């Protein structure tokens, strides 16, 4: 699957949130979320390109075309994160986490969630040994 651009990722996030939708619906959602106005034809063209790239599927059965994300949110995020970690942190997830925690004041709830994740990962790793 092709790597989505920033604009394409915004469209995917709308579709993951609302489900299958028309260009008008996606454009309205984008304009609700964006500080600057995004034209309908810009959204249409971008979504047409996304179909060609395999990021979206288009149902042409009805008069108004309905678009749906071709990949699930989790797999796209994992792929983008993997690429980011490889390019930015030379593949080190630890460096990514240390940088993120160093630049962001984590709440008590976030820290507890991180600790639970680490404990789960340690348990899973011990099971495979």
C-alpha positions as CSV (number, residue, x, y, z in Angstrom):
1,X,0.0,0.0,0.0
2,X,1.2,3.5,-0.9
3,X,2.3,5.8,1.9
4,X,-0.4,8.5,2.3
5,X,0.6,12.2,2.2
6,X,-0.5,14.5,5.0
7,X,-3.7,15.5,3.2
8,X,-4.5,11.9,2.3
9,X,-4.1,10.9,5.9
10,X,-6.6,13.6,6.9
11,X,-9.1,12.1,4.4
12,X,-8.4,8.6,5.7
13,X,-9.0,9.8,9.3
14,X,-12.4,11.2,8.3
15,X,-13.4,8.0,6.6
16,X,-12.2,5.8,9.5
17,X,-14.3,8.0,11.8
18,X,-17.5,8.3,9.8
19,X,-17.3,5.2,7.6
20,X,-18.2,5.2,3.9
21,X,-18.9,8.7,2.7
22,X,-19.3,11.0,-0.3
23,X,-16.8,13.6,-1.3
24,X,-19.2,16.3,0.0
25,X,-19.3,14.6,3.5
26,X,-15.6,14.2,3.6
27,X,-15.0,17.8,2.5
28,X,-17.4,19.2,5.1
29,X,-15.6,17.2,7.8
30,X,-12.2,18.4,6.7
31,X,-13.5,22.0,6.8
32,X,-14.8,21.5,10.3
33,X,-11.4,20.3,11.4
34,X,-9.2,22.7,9.4
35,X,-8.4,26.3,10.1
36,X,-8.4,27.1,6.4
37,X,-11.1,26.3,3.8
38,X,-10.6,23.3,1.6
39,X,-12.4,23.4,-1.7
40,X,-14.7,20.6,-2.8
41,X,-12.8,20.1,-6.1
42,X,-9.5,19.8,-4.2
43,X,-11.0,17.1,-2.0
44,X,-12.5,15.4,-5.0
45,X,-9.2,15.4,-7.0
46,X,-7.3,14.1,-3.9
47,X,-9.8,11.3,-3.3
48,X,-9.7,10.3,-7.0
49,X,-5.9,10.1,-6.8
50,X,-6.2,8.0,-3.6
51,X,-8.4,5.5,-5.5
52,X,-5.6,5.2,-8.1
53,X,-3.0,4.7,-5.4
54,X,-5.1,2.0,-3.7
55,X,-5.7,4.0,-0.5
56,X,-9.5,4.3,-1.2
57,X,-12.2,2.3,-2.9
58,X,-15.1,3.9,-4.7
59,X,-18.6,2.5,-5.0
60,X,-20.1,3.9,-8.3
61,X,-23.4,2.0,-8.0
62,X,-25.4,5.1,-6.9
63,X,-25.5,8.5,-8.6
64,X,-23.2,9.9,-5.9
65,X,-20.1,7.9,-5.5
66,X,-19.3,6.6,-2.0
67,X,-15.7,6.2,-0.9
68,X,-14.3,3.9,1.8
69,X,-10.8,3.5,3.2
70,X,-9.0,0.5,1.5
71,X,-6.9,-0.2,4.6
72,X,-7.7,-0.3,8.2
73,X,-6.5,2.5,10.5
74,X,-4.3,0.2,12.6
75,X,-2.3,-1.1,9.7
76,X,-1.7,2.3,8.2
77,X,-0.6,3.8,11.5
78,X,1.7,0.8,12.2
79,X,3.3,1.2,8.7
80,X,3.8,5.0,9.1
81,X,5.2,4.5,12.6
82,X,7.6,1.8,11.4
83,X,8.8,4.1,8.6
84,X,9.2,7.0,11.0
85,X,11.1,5.0,13.6
86,X,13.4,3.5,10.9
87,X,14.2,6.9,9.3
88,X,14.2,9.2,12.4
89,X,15.5,6.9,15.2
90,X,17.5,4.3,13.1
91,X,15.0,1.7,14.1
92,X,15.2,2.3,17.9
93,X,11.7,2.3,19.5
94,X,13.4,3.0,22.8
95,X,14.8,6.3,21.4
96,X,11.4,7.3,20.1
97,X,9.8,6.6,23.5
98,X,12.5,8.5,25.4
99,X,12.3,11.5,23.1
100,X,8.5,11.5,23.3
101,X,8.5,11.3,27.1
102,X,11.2,13.9,27.4
103,X,9.3,16.4,25.2
104,X,5.8,15.8,26.7
105,X,4.6,15.9,30.3
106,X,2.8,12.6,30.6
107,X,-0.2,12.4,32.9
108,X,-0.4,9.9,35.7
109,X,-3.0,8.0,33.5
110,X,-0.6,7.9,30.5
111,X,2.3,6.7,32.7
112,X,0.1,4.0,34.1
113,X,-0.9,2.9,30.6
114,X,2.7,2.9,29.5
115,X,3.7,0.8,32.5
116,X,0.9,-1.7,31.8
117,X,2.0,-2.0,28.2
118,X,5.6,-2.6,29.3
119,X,4.5,-5.3,31.7
120,X,2.3,-7.0,29.1
121,X,5.2,-6.9,26.6
122,X,7.6,-8.4,29.2
123,X,5.1,-11.2,30.0
124,X,4.6,-11.9,26.3
125,X,8.4,-12.0,25.8
126,X,8.9,-14.4,28.7
127,X,6.2,-16.7,27.2
128,X,8.2,-17.0,24.0
129,X,11.5,-17.8,25.8
